[in-house]
């Protein structure tokens, strides 16, 4: 699994869900982990404000019906 993270660089293990096992040099079970994908794309501040306004308008219309 991969997750955007502003705190960690790309490729850093954030969580281990299941431990993996080796027997000698043979892989018995790979581990299941969440890995940082680095910082995600930044959202413009204007777009966030427009979405909130559109949601508020839709709620007002549904409550007045």
PQR file with spaces between the fields and no chain letter, atoms N, CA, C, O and H, PARSE charges and radii, in Angstrom:
ATOM       1  N    UNK     1       0.854   -1.151    0.000 -0.4000 1.5000
ATOM       2  CA   UNK     1       0.000    0.000    0.000 -0.0000 2.0000
ATOM       3  C    UNK     1       0.907    1.223    0.000  0.5500 1.7000
ATOM       4  O    UNK     1       1.981    1.205    0.603 -0.5500 1.4000
ATOM       5  N    UNK     2       0.475    2.291   -0.679 -0.4000 1.5000
ATOM       6  CA   UNK     2       1.227    3.541   -0.712 -0.0000 2.0000
ATOM       7  C    UNK     2       0.343    4.669   -0.207  0.5500 1.7000
ATOM       8  O    UNK     2      -0.869    4.660   -0.420 -0.5500 1.4000
ATOM       9  H    UNK     2      -0.397    2.305   -1.168  0.4000 1.0000
ATOM      10  N    UNK     3       0.952    5.639    0.464 -0.4000 1.5000
ATOM      11  CA   UNK     3       0.195    6.770    1.003 -0.0000 2.0000
ATOM      12  C    UNK     3       1.029    8.034    0.867  0.5500 1.7000
ATOM      13  O    UNK     3       2.227    8.026    1.152 -0.5500 1.4000
ATOM      14  H    UNK     3       1.936    5.646    0.638  0.4000 1.0000
ATOM      15  N    UNK     4       0.393    9.125    0.430 -0.4000 1.5000
ATOM      16  CA   UNK     4       1.069   10.415    0.367 -0.0000 2.0000
ATOM      17  C    UNK     4       1.440   10.849    1.773  0.5500 1.7000
ATOM      18  O    UNK     4       0.660   10.665    2.707 -0.5500 1.4000
ATOM      19  H    UNK     4      -0.580    9.131    0.199  0.4000 1.0000
ATOM      20  N    UNK     5       2.633   11.428    1.931 -0.4000 1.5000
ATOM      21  CA   UNK     5       3.084   11.865    3.247 -0.0000 2.0000
ATOM      22  C    UNK     5       4.004   13.062    3.093  0.5500 1.7000
ATOM      23  O    UNK     5       5.005   13.002    2.380 -0.5500 1.4000
ATOM      24  H    UNK     5       3.267   11.577    1.172  0.4000 1.0000
ATOM      25  N    UNK     6       3.655   14.150    3.769 -0.4000 1.5000
ATOM      26  CA   UNK     6       4.506   15.336    3.755 -0.0000 2.0000
ATOM      27  C    UNK     6       5.660   15.177    4.748  0.5500 1.7000
ATOM      28  O    UNK     6       6.657   15.893    4.648 -0.5500 1.4000
ATOM      29  H    UNK     6       2.841   14.199    4.348  0.4000 1.0000
ATOM      30  N    UNK     7       5.540   14.253    5.701 -0.4000 1.5000
ATOM      31  CA   UNK     7       6.549   14.074    6.742 -0.0000 2.0000
ATOM      32  C    UNK     7       7.727   13.205    6.292  0.5500 1.7000
ATOM      33  O    UNK     7       8.859   13.440    6.715 -0.5500 1.4000
ATOM      34  H    UNK     7       4.730   13.672    5.782  0.4000 1.0000
ATOM      35  N    UNK     8       7.476   12.210    5.445 -0.4000 1.5000
ATOM      36  CA   UNK     8       8.502   11.222    5.097 -0.0000 2.0000
ATOM      37  C    UNK     8       8.804   11.244    3.600  0.5500 1.7000
ATOM      38  O    UNK     8       7.944   11.565    2.780 -0.5500 1.4000
ATOM      39  H    UNK     8       6.556   12.019    5.102  0.4000 1.0000
ATOM      40  N    UNK     9      10.059   10.894    3.261 -0.4000 1.5000
ATOM      41  CA   UNK     9      10.465   10.796    1.864 -0.0000 2.0000
ATOM      42  C    UNK     9       9.826    9.574    1.215  0.5500 1.7000
ATOM      43  O    UNK     9       9.296    8.699    1.901 -0.5500 1.4000
ATOM      44  H    UNK     9      10.758   10.634    3.927  0.4000 1.0000
ATOM      45  N    UNK    10       9.883    9.524   -0.098 -0.4000 1.5000
ATOM      46  CA   UNK    10       9.340    8.385   -0.838 -0.0000 2.0000
ATOM      47  C    UNK    10      10.120    7.112   -0.510  0.5500 1.7000
ATOM      48  O    UNK    10      11.349    7.129   -0.450 -0.5500 1.4000
ATOM      49  H    UNK    10      10.314   10.234   -0.654  0.4000 1.0000
ATOM      50  N    UNK    11       9.402    6.011   -0.298 -0.4000 1.5000
ATOM      51  CA   UNK    11      10.025    4.715   -0.068 -0.0000 2.0000
ATOM      52  C    UNK    11      10.224    4.348    1.390  0.5500 1.7000
ATOM      53  O    UNK    11      10.725    3.261    1.675 -0.5500 1.4000
ATOM      54  H    UNK    11       8.403    5.997   -0.346  0.4000 1.0000
ATOM      55  N    UNK    12       9.850    5.216    2.329 -0.4000 1.5000
ATOM      56  CA   UNK    12       9.997    4.930    3.757 -0.0000 2.0000
ATOM      57  C    UNK    12       8.782    4.136    4.237  0.5500 1.7000
ATOM      58  O    UNK    12       7.646    4.508    3.941 -0.5500 1.4000
ATOM      59  H    UNK    12       9.443    6.099    2.097  0.4000 1.0000
ATOM      60  N    UNK    13       9.008    3.042    4.976 -0.4000 1.5000
ATOM      61  CA   UNK    13       7.918    2.219    5.500 -0.0000 2.0000
ATOM      62  C    UNK    13       7.239    2.968    6.647  0.5500 1.7000
ATOM      63  O    UNK    13       7.893    3.345    7.619 -0.5500 1.4000
ATOM      64  H    UNK    13       9.931    2.739    5.217  0.4000 1.0000
ATOM      65  N    UNK    14       5.917    3.184    6.530 -0.4000 1.5000
ATOM      66  CA   UNK    14       5.154    3.898    7.551 -0.0000 2.0000
ATOM      67  C    UNK    14       4.545    2.941    8.573  0.5500 1.7000
ATOM      68  O    UNK    14       4.562    3.225    9.770 -0.5500 1.4000
ATOM      69  H    UNK    14       5.386    2.878    5.740  0.4000 1.0000
ATOM      70  N    UNK    15       4.008    1.810    8.111 -0.4000 1.5000
ATOM      71  CA   UNK    15       3.375    0.832    8.998 -0.0000 2.0000
ATOM      72  C    UNK    15       3.656   -0.572    8.480  0.5500 1.7000
ATOM      73  O    UNK    15       3.797   -0.781    7.275 -0.5500 1.4000
ATOM      74  H    UNK    15       3.995    1.579    7.138  0.4000 1.0000
ATOM      75  N    UNK    16       3.736   -1.532    9.396 -0.4000 1.5000
ATOM      76  CA   UNK    16       3.882   -2.941    9.034 -0.0000 2.0000
ATOM      77  C    UNK    16       2.623   -3.668    9.504  0.5500 1.7000
ATOM      78  O    UNK    16       2.348   -3.736   10.703 -0.5500 1.4000
ATOM      79  H    UNK    16       3.621   -1.362   10.374  0.4000 1.0000
ATOM      80  N    UNK    17       1.859   -4.212    8.552 -0.4000 1.5000
ATOM      81  CA   UNK    17       0.608   -4.894    8.883 -0.0000 2.0000
ATOM      82  C    UNK    17       0.815   -6.374    9.182  0.5500 1.7000
ATOM      83  O    UNK    17       0.134   -6.944   10.034 -0.5500 1.4000
ATOM      84  H    UNK    17       2.081   -4.158    7.578  0.4000 1.0000
ATOM      85  N    UNK    18       1.765   -6.994    8.471 -0.4000 1.5000
ATOM      86  CA   UNK    18       2.043   -8.417    8.684 -0.0000 2.0000
ATOM      87  C    UNK    18       3.542   -8.632    8.525  0.5500 1.7000
ATOM      88  O    UNK    18       4.134   -8.223    7.526 -0.5500 1.4000
ATOM      89  H    UNK    18       2.318   -6.530    7.779  0.4000 1.0000
ATOM      90  N    UNK    19       4.139   -9.262    9.498 -0.4000 1.5000
ATOM      91  CA   UNK    19       5.578   -9.500    9.487 -0.0000 2.0000
ATOM      92  C    UNK    19       5.927  -10.557    8.439  0.5500 1.7000
ATOM      93  O    UNK    19       5.191  -11.526    8.252 -0.5500 1.4000
ATOM      94  H    UNK    19       3.658   -9.593   10.310  0.4000 1.0000
ATOM      95  N    UNK    20       7.050  -10.361    7.762 -0.4000 1.5000
ATOM      96  CA   UNK    20       7.541  -11.326    6.788 -0.0000 2.0000
ATOM      97  C    UNK    20       8.563  -12.249    7.417  0.5500 1.7000
ATOM      98  O    UNK    20       9.140  -11.928    8.456 -0.5500 1.4000
ATOM      99  H    UNK    20       7.649   -9.574    7.913  0.4000 1.0000
ATOM     100  N    UNK    21       8.792  -13.404    6.787 -0.4000 1.5000
ATOM     101  CA   UNK    21       9.723  -14.391    7.339 -0.0000 2.0000
ATOM     102  C    UNK    21      10.660  -14.922    6.262  0.5500 1.7000
ATOM     103  O    UNK    21      10.254  -15.144    5.121 -0.5500 1.4000
ATOM     104  H    UNK    21       8.323  -13.665    5.943  0.4000 1.0000
ATOM     105  N    UNK    22      11.933  -15.125    6.644 -0.4000 1.5000
ATOM     106  CA   UNK    22      12.939  -15.771    5.812 -0.0000 2.0000
ATOM     107  C    UNK    22      13.373  -17.062    6.496  0.5500 1.7000
ATOM     108  O    UNK    22      13.425  -17.126    7.724 -0.5500 1.4000
ATOM     109  H    UNK    22      12.263  -14.945    7.571  0.4000 1.0000
ATOM     110  N    UNK    23      13.684  -18.083    5.717 -0.4000 1.5000
ATOM     111  CA   UNK    23      14.290  -19.311    6.229 -0.0000 2.0000
ATOM     112  C    UNK    23      15.593  -19.464    5.457  0.5500 1.7000
ATOM     113  O    UNK    23      15.603  -19.900    4.306 -0.5500 1.4000
ATOM     114  H    UNK    23      13.642  -18.031    4.719  0.4000 1.0000
ATOM     115  N    UNK    24      16.684  -19.099    6.105 -0.4000 1.5000
ATOM     116  CA   UNK    24      17.953  -19.036    5.387 -0.0000 2.0000
ATOM     117  C    UNK    24      17.881  -17.864    4.422  0.5500 1.7000
ATOM     118  O    UNK    24      17.684  -16.720    4.831 -0.5500 1.4000
ATOM     119  H    UNK    24      16.676  -18.745    7.040  0.4000 1.0000
ATOM     120  N    UNK    25      18.043  -18.159    3.136 -0.4000 1.5000
ATOM     121  CA   UNK    25      17.920  -17.119    2.116 -0.0000 2.0000
ATOM     122  C    UNK    25      16.584  -17.210    1.377  0.5500 1.7000
ATOM     123  O    UNK    25      16.343  -16.452    0.438 -0.5500 1.4000
ATOM     124  H    UNK    25      18.204  -19.088    2.804  0.4000 1.0000
ATOM     125  N    UNK    26      15.730  -18.120    1.789 -0.4000 1.5000
ATOM     126  CA   UNK    26      14.446  -18.337    1.114 -0.0000 2.0000
ATOM     127  C    UNK    26      13.344  -17.527    1.789  0.5500 1.7000
ATOM     128  O    UNK    26      13.206  -17.561    3.012 -0.5500 1.4000
ATOM     129  H    UNK    26      15.926  -18.737    2.552  0.4000 1.0000
ATOM     130  N    UNK    27      12.560  -16.798    0.996 -0.4000 1.5000
ATOM     131  CA   UNK    27      11.451  -15.996    1.505 -0.0000 2.0000
ATOM     132  C    UNK    27      10.245  -16.899    1.726  0.5500 1.7000
ATOM     133  O    UNK    27       9.719  -17.481    0.777 -0.5500 1.4000
ATOM     134  H    UNK    27      12.673  -16.770    0.003  0.4000 1.0000
ATOM     135  N    UNK    28       9.806  -17.018    2.973 -0.4000 1.5000
ATOM     136  CA   UNK    28       8.632  -17.831    3.292 -0.0000 2.0000
ATOM     137  C    UNK    28       7.351  -17.012    3.166  0.5500 1.7000
ATOM     138  O    UNK    28       6.364  -17.478    2.597 -0.5500 1.4000
ATOM     139  H    UNK    28      10.233  -16.546    3.744  0.4000 1.0000
ATOM     140  N    UNK    29       7.370  -15.794    3.697 -0.4000 1.5000
ATOM     141  CA   UNK    29       6.188  -14.932    3.609 -0.0000 2.0000
ATOM     142  C    UNK    29       6.649  -13.483    3.534  0.5500 1.7000
ATOM     143  O    UNK    29       7.360  -13.011    4.422 -0.5500 1.4000
ATOM     144  H    UNK    29       8.172  -15.415    4.160  0.4000 1.0000
ATOM     145  N    UNK    30       6.247  -12.768    2.472 -0.4000 1.5000
ATOM     146  CA   UNK    30       6.613  -11.351    2.401 -0.0000 2.0000
ATOM     147  C    UNK    30       5.798  -10.537    3.416  0.5500 1.7000
ATOM     148  O    UNK    30       4.670  -10.900    3.748 -0.5500 1.4000
ATOM     149  H    UNK    30       5.670  -13.151    1.751  0.4000 1.0000
ATOM     150  N    UNK    31       6.368   -9.461    3.892 -0.4000 1.5000
ATOM     151  CA   UNK    31       5.630   -8.615    4.830 -0.0000 2.0000
ATOM     152  C    UNK    31       4.656   -7.724    4.057  0.5500 1.7000
ATOM     153  O    UNK    31       4.859   -7.431    2.879 -0.5500 1.4000
ATOM     154  H    UNK    31       7.285   -9.166    3.622  0.4000 1.0000
ATOM     155  N    UNK    32       3.598   -7.301    4.746 -0.4000 1.5000
ATOM     156  CA   UNK    32       2.631   -6.363    4.174 -0.0000 2.0000
ATOM     157  C    UNK    32       2.845   -5.026    4.869  0.5500 1.7000
ATOM     158  O    UNK    32       2.740   -4.936    6.092 -0.5500 1.4000
ATOM     159  H    UNK    32       3.433   -7.539    5.703  0.4000 1.0000
ATOM     160  N    UNK    33       3.148   -3.976    4.085 -0.4000 1.5000
ATOM     161  CA   UNK    33       3.488   -2.684    4.658 -0.0000 2.0000
ATOM     162  C    UNK    33       2.800   -1.541    3.929  0.5500 1.7000
ATOM     163  O    UNK    33       2.305   -1.698    2.813 -0.5500 1.4000
ATOM     164  H    UNK    33       3.233   -4.049    3.091  0.4000 1.0000
ATOM     165  N    UNK    34       2.782   -0.385    4.587 -0.4000 1.5000
ATOM     166  CA   UNK    34       2.354    0.868    3.965 -0.0000 2.0000
ATOM     167  C    UNK    34       3.616    1.696    3.780  0.5500 1.7000
ATOM     168  O    UNK    34       4.376    1.897    4.727 -0.5500 1.4000
ATOM     169  H    UNK    34       3.184   -0.257    5.493  0.4000 1.0000
ATOM     170  N    UNK    35       3.842    2.182    2.545 -0.4000 1.5000
ATOM     171  CA   UNK    35       5.062    2.898    2.197 -0.0000 2.0000
ATOM     172  C    UNK    35       4.720    4.327    1.798  0.5500 1.7000
ATOM     173  O    UNK    35       3.702    4.567    1.148 -0.5500 1.4000
ATOM     174  H    UNK    35       3.224    2.019    1.775  0.4000 1.0000
ATOM     175  N    UNK    36       5.563    5.269    2.182 -0.4000 1.5000
ATOM     176  CA   UNK    36       5.359    6.672    1.821 -0.0000 2.0000
ATOM     177  C    UNK    36       5.565    6.860    0.322  0.5500 1.7000
ATOM     178  O    UNK    36       6.517    6.336   -0.256 -0.5500 1.4000
ATOM     179  H    UNK    36       6.390    5.074    2.710  0.4000 1.0000
ATOM     180  N    UNK    37       4.665    7.610   -0.297 -0.4000 1.5000
ATOM     181  CA   UNK    37       4.798    7.953   -1.705 -0.0000 2.0000
ATOM     182  C    UNK    37       5.354    9.362   -1.859  0.5500 1.7000
ATOM     183  O    UNK    37       5.362    9.913   -2.959 -0.5500 1.4000
ATOM     184  H    UNK    37       3.891    8.035    0.172  0.4000 1.0000
ATOM     185  N    UNK    38       5.818    9.948   -0.754 -0.4000 1.5000
ATOM     186  CA   UNK    38       6.322   11.319   -0.782 -0.0000 2.0000
ATOM     187  C    UNK    38       5.161   12.291   -0.695  0.5500 1.7000
ATOM     188  O    UNK    38       4.016   11.873   -0.525 -0.5500 1.4000
ATOM     189  H    UNK    38       5.811    9.500    0.140  0.4000 1.0000
ATOM     190  N    UNK    39       5.436   13.576   -0.809 -0.4000 1.5000
ATOM     191  CA   UNK    39       4.345   14.551   -0.727 -0.0000 2.0000
ATOM     192  C    UNK    39       3.417   14.432   -1.929  0.5500 1.7000
ATOM     193  O    UNK    39       3.871   14.283   -3.064 -0.5500 1.4000
ATOM     194  H    UNK    39       6.367   13.916   -0.948  0.4000 1.0000
ATOM     195  N    UNK    40       2.130   14.497   -1.673 -0.4000 1.5000
ATOM     196  CA   UNK    40       1.141   14.399   -2.740 -0.0000 2.0000
ATOM     197  C    UNK    40       0.987   15.710   -3.464  0.5500 1.7000
ATOM     198  O    UNK    40       1.625   16.698   -3.101 -0.5500 1.4000
ATOM     199  H    UNK    40       1.762   14.617   -0.751  0.4000 1.0000
ATOM     200  N    UNK    41       0.148   15.737   -4.488 -0.4000 1.5000
ATOM     201  CA   UNK    41      -0.077   16.986   -5.216 -0.0000 2.0000
ATOM     202  C    UNK    41      -0.775   18.000   -4.319  0.5500 1.7000
ATOM     203  O    UNK    41      -1.677   17.653   -3.556 -0.5500 1.4000
ATOM     204  H    UNK    41      -0.370   14.934   -4.783  0.4000 1.0000
ATOM     205  N    UNK    42      -0.344   19.262   -4.419 -0.4000 1.5000
ATOM     206  CA   UNK    42      -0.935   20.314   -3.598 -0.0000 2.0000
ATOM     207  C    UNK    42      -2.254   20.767   -4.215  0.5500 1.7000
ATOM     208  O    UNK    42      -2.368   20.892   -5.434 -0.5500 1.4000
ATOM     209  H    UNK    42       0.388   19.544   -5.038  0.4000 1.0000
ATOM     210  N    UNK    43      -3.253   21.014   -3.359 -0.4000 1.5000
ATOM     211  CA   UNK    43      -4.545   21.499   -3.823 -0.0000 2.0000
ATOM     212  C    UNK    43      -4.532   23.023   -3.777  0.5500 1.7000
ATOM     213  O    UNK    43      -4.095   23.603   -2.783 -0.5500 1.4000
ATOM     214  H    UNK    43      -3.160   20.913   -2.369  0.4000 1.0000
ATOM     215  N    UNK    44      -5.000   23.675   -4.827 -0.4000 1.5000
ATOM     216  CA   UNK    44      -5.076   25.136   -4.770 -0.0000 2.0000
ATOM     217  C    UNK    44      -6.119   25.572   -3.742  0.5500 1.7000
ATOM     218  O    UNK    44      -7.173   24.946   -3.634 -0.5500 1.4000
ATOM     219  H    UNK    44      -5.355   23.204   -5.634  0.4000 1.0000
ATOM     220  N    UNK    45      -5.843   26.631   -2.988 -0.4000 1.5000
ATOM     221  CA   UNK    45      -6.741   27.103   -1.937 -0.0000 2.0000
ATOM     222  C    UNK    45      -8.073   27.594   -2.498  0.5500 1.7000
ATOM     223  O    UNK    45      -9.103   27.443   -1.839 -0.5500 1.4000
ATOM     224  H    UNK    45      -4.986   27.140   -3.076  0.4000 1.0000
ATOM     225  N    UNK    46      -8.080   28.175   -3.695 -0.4000 1.5000
ATOM     226  CA   UNK    46      -9.312   28.689   -4.295 -0.0000 2.0000
ATOM     227  C    UNK    46     -10.301   27.560   -4.574  0.5500 1.7000
ATOM     228  O    UNK    46     -11.497   27.722   -4.331 -0.5500 1.4000
ATOM     229  H    UNK    46      -7.244   28.297   -4.230  0.4000 1.0000
ATOM     230  N    UNK    47      -9.833   26.429   -5.074 -0.4000 1.5000
ATOM     231  CA   UNK    47     -10.707   25.300   -5.412 -0.0000 2.0000
ATOM     232  C    UNK    47     -11.371   24.736   -4.155  0.5500 1.7000
ATOM     233  O    UNK    47     -12.537   24.344   -4.201 -0.5500 1.4000
ATOM     234  H    UNK    47      -8.861   26.296   -5.271  0.4000 1.0000
ATOM     235  N    UNK    48     -10.654   24.691   -3.047 -0.4000 1.5000
ATOM     236  CA   UNK    48     -11.227   24.173   -1.805 -0.0000 2.0000
ATOM     237  C    UNK    48     -12.365   25.061   -1.338  0.5500 1.7000
ATOM     238  O    UNK    48     -13.389   24.551   -0.883 -0.5500 1.4000
ATOM     239  H    UNK    48      -9.707   25.010   -3.009  0.4000 1.0000
ATOM     240  N    UNK    49     -12.218   26.365   -1.435 -0.4000 1.5000
ATOM     241  CA   UNK    49     -13.255   27.306   -1.026 -0.0000 2.0000
ATOM     242  C    UNK    49     -14.496   27.196   -1.899  0.5500 1.7000
ATOM     243  O    UNK    49     -15.617   27.295   -1.398 -0.5500 1.4000
ATOM     244  H    UNK    49     -11.386   26.780   -1.805  0.4000 1.0000
ATOM     245  N    UNK    50     -14.307   26.994   -3.198 -0.4000 1.5000
ATOM     246  CA   UNK    50     -15.438   26.862   -4.119 -0.0000 2.0000
ATOM     247  C    UNK    50     -16.234   25.591   -3.827  0.5500 1.7000
ATOM     248  O    UNK    50     -17.463   25.603   -3.894 -0.5500 1.4000
ATOM     249  H    UNK    50     -13.397   26.914   -3.605  0.4000 1.0000
ATOM     250  N    UNK    51     -15.545   24.496   -3.504 -0.4000 1.5000
ATOM     251  CA   UNK    51     -16.228   23.230   -3.204 -0.0000 2.0000
ATOM     252  C    UNK    51     -17.072   23.370   -1.946  0.5500 1.7000
ATOM     253  O    UNK    51     -18.198   22.874   -1.903 -0.5500 1.4000
ATOM     254  H    UNK    51     -14.547   24.486   -3.449  0.4000 1.0000
ATOM     255  N    UNK    52     -16.555   24.028   -0.932 -0.4000 1.5000
ATOM     256  CA   UNK    52     -17.284   24.214    0.317 -0.0000 2.0000
ATOM     257  C    UNK    52     -18.525   25.067    0.078  0.5500 1.7000
ATOM     258  O    UNK    52     -19.578   24.792    0.653 -0.5500 1.4000
ATOM     259  H    UNK    52     -15.641   24.431   -0.966  0.4000 1.0000
ATOM     260  N    UNK    53     -18.421   26.094   -0.758 -0.4000 1.5000
ATOM     261  CA   UNK    53     -19.557   26.950   -1.064 -0.0000 2.0000
ATOM     262  C    UNK    53     -20.622   26.174   -1.829  0.5500 1.7000
ATOM     263  O    UNK    53     -21.812   26.342   -1.565 -0.5500 1.4000
ATOM     264  H    UNK    53     -17.566   26.317   -1.226  0.4000 1.0000
ATOM     265  N    UNK    54     -20.216   25.330   -2.771 -0.4000 1.5000
ATOM     266  CA   UNK    54     -21.160   24.531   -3.547 -0.0000 2.0000
ATOM     267  C    UNK    54     -21.886   23.531   -2.647  0.5500 1.7000
ATOM     268  O    UNK    54     -23.085   23.309   -2.818 -0.5500 1.4000
ATOM     269  H    UNK    54     -19.249   25.194   -2.986  0.4000 1.0000
ATOM     270  N    UNK    55     -21.186   22.931   -1.700 -0.4000 1.5000
ATOM     271  CA   UNK    55     -21.819   21.982   -0.788 -0.0000 2.0000
ATOM     272  C    UNK    55     -22.813   22.690    0.106  0.5500 1.7000
ATOM     273  O    UNK    55     -23.892   22.154    0.359 -0.5500 1.4000
ATOM     274  H    UNK    55     -20.212   23.111   -1.561  0.4000 1.0000
ATOM     275  N    UNK    56     -22.491   23.873    0.592 -0.4000 1.5000
ATOM     276  CA   UNK    56     -23.388   24.639    1.455 -0.0000 2.0000
ATOM     277  C    UNK    56     -24.658   25.026    0.713  0.5500 1.7000
ATOM     278  O    UNK    56     -25.738   24.993    1.302 -0.5500 1.4000
ATOM     279  H    UNK    56     -21.615   24.309    0.387  0.4000 1.0000
ATOM     280  N    UNK    57     -24.562   25.391   -0.562 -0.4000 1.5000
ATOM     281  CA   UNK    57     -25.721   25.752   -1.372 -0.0000 2.0000
ATOM     282  C    UNK    57     -26.637   24.543   -1.573  0.5500 1.7000
ATOM     283  O    UNK    57     -27.860   24.670   -1.509 -0.5500 1.4000
ATOM     284  H    UNK    57     -23.685   25.417   -1.040  0.4000 1.0000
ATOM     285  N    UNK    58     -26.045   23.376   -1.814 -0.4000 1.5000
ATOM     286  CA   UNK    58     -26.825   22.162   -2.026 -0.0000 2.0000
ATOM     287  C    UNK    58     -27.568   21.779   -0.759  0.5500 1.7000
ATOM     288  O    UNK    58     -28.702   21.306   -0.835 -0.5500 1.4000
ATOM     289  H    UNK    58     -25.051   23.274   -1.866  0.4000 1.0000
ATOM     290  N    UNK    59     -26.954   21.971    0.410 -0.4000 1.5000
ATOM     291  CA   UNK    59     -27.625   21.655    1.678 -0.0000 2.0000
ATOM     292  C    UNK    59     -28.792   22.599    1.939  0.5500 1.7000
ATOM     293  O    UNK    59     -29.828   22.175    2.452 -0.5500 1.4000
ATOM     294  H    UNK    59     -26.032   22.355    0.471  0.4000 1.0000
ATOM     295  N    UNK    60     -28.636   23.875    1.590 -0.4000 1.5000
ATOM     296  CA   UNK    60     -29.714   24.844    1.788 -0.0000 2.0000
ATOM     297  C    UNK    60     -30.916   24.502    0.920  0.5500 1.7000
ATOM     298  O    UNK    60     -32.058   24.611    1.367 -0.5500 1.4000
ATOM     299  H    UNK    60     -27.795   24.220    1.173  0.4000 1.0000
ATOM     300  N    UNK    61     -30.661   24.085   -0.336 -0.4000 1.5000
ATOM     301  CA   UNK    61     -31.752   23.740   -1.257 -0.0000 2.0000
ATOM     302  C    UNK    61     -32.508   22.521   -0.764  0.5500 1.7000
ATOM     303  O    UNK    61     -33.736   22.491   -0.846 -0.5500 1.4000
ATOM     304  H    UNK    61     -29.734   23.997   -0.699  0.4000 1.0000
ATOM     305  N    UNK    62     -31.808   21.509   -0.250 -0.4000 1.5000
ATOM     306  CA   UNK    62     -32.466   20.278    0.192 -0.0000 2.0000
ATOM     307  C    UNK    62     -33.266   20.517    1.484  0.5500 1.7000
ATOM     308  O    UNK    62     -34.299   19.878    1.687 -0.5500 1.4000
ATOM     309  H    UNK    62     -30.810   21.533   -0.183  0.4000 1.0000
ATOM     310  N    UNK    63     -32.815   21.410    2.345 -0.4000 1.5000
ATOM     311  CA   UNK    63     -33.529   21.656    3.600 -0.0000 2.0000
ATOM     312  C    UNK    63     -34.761   22.551    3.388  0.5500 1.7000
ATOM     313  O    UNK    63     -35.703   22.481    4.177 -0.5500 1.4000
ATOM     314  H    UNK    63     -31.977   21.929    2.181  0.4000 1.0000
ATOM     315  N    UNK    64     -34.774   23.384    2.344 -0.4000 1.5000
ATOM     316  CA   UNK    64     -35.909   24.263    2.095 -0.0000 2.0000
ATOM     317  C    UNK    64     -37.045   23.551    1.364  0.5500 1.7000
ATOM     318  O    UNK    64     -38.150   24.087    1.287 -0.5500 1.4000
ATOM     319  H    UNK    64     -34.009   23.440    1.703  0.4000 1.0000
ATOM     320  N    UNK    65     -36.801   22.362    0.830 -0.4000 1.5000
ATOM     321  CA   UNK    65     -37.840   21.625    0.086 -0.0000 2.0000
ATOM     322  C    UNK    65     -38.854   20.994    0.970  0.5500 1.7000
ATOM     323  O    UNK    65     -39.781   20.346    0.482 -0.5500 1.4000
ATOM     324  H    UNK    65     -35.903   21.926    0.892  0.4000 1.0000
